Amino acid sequence: MLEPSYQGIIYFENDPKKRLTGRKLEAVLNLLHTAFEGSRTREEIMLWIKGSKTGTKDFPYPITNCEVLIIEDVANSKIAGAIITADYRDVRYIPLLATNPEYQRRGIAKVMVEAIKGLQREGVEIRVHHRGHLRKFYKSLGFNVENTGIKYSRGKPESIHRARWIKPK
Ligand SMILES: CC(C)(COP(=O)(O)OP(=O)(O)OC[C@H]1O[C@@H](n2cnc3c(N)ncnc32)[C@H](O)[C@@H]1OP(=O)(O)O)[C@@H](O)C(=O)NCCC(=O)NCCS
């Protein structure tokens, strides 16, 4: 259960009236850039937020129908968390998810992922690069987590885990 002063807002890139812009866009870029310790550049985050016809090296196919959900602590004018989701090939993909460190371990990421699950029509897939420490997090949210191999990031090996959830019929 989140604090009553927290508010969830969904931005749709496809609707000019509901795009993430201005101060909030900046705050989300800063939150995600910092959360991933700079390994996701602001330009890459913008590609996900805005969608891209060309994609990136790891994501060469079109990224479309982007939505950004943010949880805002209205009383303190702070962004507590943000999650990006977009259509990528045949899945609804969640490329980026972060909770502001000041707000972590209060169930914010859980609420954001559950909200995306609620919006989902067919299935959602999250692919995460980590050393296994988030396995429990995704499993606790009902995702099936598989180790899909090793990737080198900044010269260091990292195991890649793919978490997949499909809406029950
Ligand atoms: C991972 C992250 C999004 C979790 O955010 P959060 O809002 O603190 O998570 P929640 O409070 O919803 O956690 C729910 C459960 O997930 C697990 N969990 C959350 N963070 C965890 C961590 N760092 N290590 C291990 N388990 C964790 C716990 O089981 C937790 O329940 P508990 O607090 O009752 O033990 C946040 O730590 C973060 O932004 N990290 C940096 C960016 C990142 O790694 N993003 C995810 C990859 S896409």
The ligand as an SDF file (V2000), in Angstrom:
LIG
                    3D

 48 50  0  0  0  0  0  0  0  0999 V2000
   15.1370   -2.9720   -8.4040 C   0  0  0  0  0  0  0  0  0  0  0  0
   14.3360   -1.7560   -7.9450 C   0  0  0  0  0  0  0  0  0  0  0  0
   13.5320   -1.2010   -9.1240 C   0  0  0  0  0  0  0  0  0  0  0  0
   13.3850   -2.1970   -6.7950 C   0  0  0  0  0  0  0  0  0  0  0  0
   12.5940   -1.0690   -6.4320 O   0  0  0  0  0  0  0  0  0  0  0  0
   11.7750   -0.9960   -5.0530 P   0  0  0  0  0  0  0  0  0  0  0  0
   10.6790   -0.0030   -5.2400 O   0  0  0  0  0  0  0  0  0  0  0  0
   12.7020   -0.7710   -3.9370 O   0  0  0  0  0  0  0  0  0  0  0  0
   11.1960   -2.4780   -4.9470 O   0  0  0  0  0  0  0  0  0  0  0  0
    9.9740   -2.9610   -4.0500 P   0  0  0  0  0  0  0  0  0  0  0  0
    9.9650   -2.1880   -2.7520 O   0  0  0  0  0  0  0  0  0  0  0  0
    8.7330   -2.9750   -4.8550 O   0  0  0  0  0  0  0  0  0  0  0  0
   10.4570   -4.4510   -3.7360 O   0  0  0  0  0  0  0  0  0  0  0  0
    9.5770   -5.5610   -3.7880 C   0  0  0  0  0  0  0  0  0  0  0  0
   10.4010   -6.8160   -3.4450 C   0  0  0  0  0  0  0  0  0  0  0  0
   11.4240   -7.0540   -4.4000 O   0  0  0  0  0  0  0  0  0  0  0  0
   12.6170   -7.5470   -3.7550 C   0  0  0  0  0  0  0  0  0  0  0  0
   13.7050   -6.5570   -3.9280 N   0  0  0  0  0  0  0  0  0  0  0  0
   13.5770   -5.2320   -4.1910 C   0  0  0  0  0  0  0  0  0  0  0  0
   14.7920   -4.6670   -4.3370 N   0  0  0  0  0  0  0  0  0  0  0  0
   15.6930   -5.6600   -4.1760 C   0  0  0  0  0  0  0  0  0  0  0  0
   17.1240   -5.7050   -4.2150 C   0  0  0  0  0  0  0  0  0  0  0  0
   17.8660   -4.6170   -4.4840 N   0  0  0  0  0  0  0  0  0  0  0  0
   17.7230   -6.8830   -3.9830 N   0  0  0  0  0  0  0  0  0  0  0  0
   16.9950   -7.9940   -3.7120 C   0  0  0  0  0  0  0  0  0  0  0  0
   15.6380   -8.0140   -3.6600 N   0  0  0  0  0  0  0  0  0  0  0  0
   15.0040   -6.8610   -3.8960 C   0  0  0  0  0  0  0  0  0  0  0  0
   12.2440   -7.7470   -2.3110 C   0  0  0  0  0  0  0  0  0  0  0  0
   11.7360   -9.0740   -2.1770 O   0  0  0  0  0  0  0  0  0  0  0  0
   11.1550   -6.7320   -2.1200 C   0  0  0  0  0  0  0  0  0  0  0  0
   10.2740   -7.0520   -1.0890 O   0  0  0  0  0  0  0  0  0  0  0  0
   10.6600   -6.6840    0.4470 P   0  0  0  0  0  0  0  0  0  0  0  0
   11.0970   -5.2530    0.4800 O   0  0  0  0  0  0  0  0  0  0  0  0
    9.3540   -6.9170    1.1650 O   0  0  0  0  0  0  0  0  0  0  0  0
   11.7460   -7.6430    0.8330 O   0  0  0  0  0  0  0  0  0  0  0  0
   15.2860   -0.6520   -7.3710 C   0  0  0  0  0  0  0  0  0  0  0  0
   16.1700   -1.2420   -6.4270 O   0  0  0  0  0  0  0  0  0  0  0  0
   16.0930    0.0710   -8.4320 C   0  0  0  0  0  0  0  0  0  0  0  0
   15.6350    1.0800   -8.9840 O   0  0  0  0  0  0  0  0  0  0  0  0
   17.3180   -0.4160   -8.7380 N   0  0  0  0  0  0  0  0  0  0  0  0
   18.1870    0.1890   -9.7440 C   0  0  0  0  0  0  0  0  0  0  0  0
   17.6740   -0.0290  -11.1680 C   0  0  0  0  0  0  0  0  0  0  0  0
   17.3540   -1.4860  -11.4790 C   0  0  0  0  0  0  0  0  0  0  0  0
   18.1190   -2.4040  -11.1300 O   0  0  0  0  0  0  0  0  0  0  0  0
   16.1840   -1.6950  -12.1440 N   0  0  0  0  0  0  0  0  0  0  0  0
   15.6650   -3.0360  -12.4230 C   0  0  0  0  0  0  0  0  0  0  0  0
   16.2340   -3.6330  -13.6320 C   0  0  0  0  0  0  0  0  0  0  0  0
   15.2040   -3.3960  -15.0580 S   0  0  0  0  0  0  0  0  0  0  0  0
  1  2  1  0
  2  3  1  0
  2  4  1  0
  2 36  1  0
  4  5  1  0
  5  6  1  0
  6  7  2  0
  6  8  1  0
  6  9  1  0
  9 10  1  0
 10 11  2  0
 10 12  1  0
 10 13  1  0
 13 14  1  0
 14 15  1  0
 15 16  1  0
 15 30  1  0
 16 17  1  0
 17 18  1  0
 17 28  1  0
 18 19  1  0
 18 27  1  0
 19 20  2  0
 20 21  1  0
 21 22  1  0
 21 27  2  0
 22 23  1  0
 22 24  2  0
 24 25  1  0
 25 26  2  0
 26 27  1  0
 28 29  1  0
 28 30  1  0
 30 31  1  0
 31 32  1  0
 32 33  2  0
 32 34  1  0
 32 35  1  0
 36 37  1  0
 36 38  1  0
 38 39  2  0
 38 40  1  0
 40 41  1  0
 41 42  1  0
 42 43  1  0
 43 44  2  0
 43 45  1  0
 45 46  1  0
 46 47  1  0
 47 48  1  0
M  END
$$$$
